[in-house]
């Protein structure tokens, strides 16, 4: 999950933002899982998790670029 943190830049005298990825647990399996259906379910969960990391990572990269540009526009130094 993307997470935004705020910090204060002493040199520019402004508050800046930075995004990072925070790990989240997607699914909790209860009980046993057996057979071919279980294999398909685990594969689907893996695909969803991988897609989530790609999307969240893209959001973090784009967000950090926007925050960097915002800082450049506000910082007079």
Phi, psi and omega in degrees: 000133175294140178225133179258132176242147179253136175224161178254125179267108182298321184295318182267346182062042178223160174271130181244159179243151178213136180255143174224165174267130178251127181292141178226146175274124184277312188221141173246121179271129176250137179079190182269158179225123185225152171090184184294323179299323179295319179300315179295320179296316179295321177296317179296319179297319178297319179294316179297318179296317179296317178297321179296319179295318180296312181295312181297319178297321177295319178298318180296315181297311180296317179299317180293325176296315179297316179296323178295315178297320178299317179296318180299325179286334182264339184272122183276351184274000000 
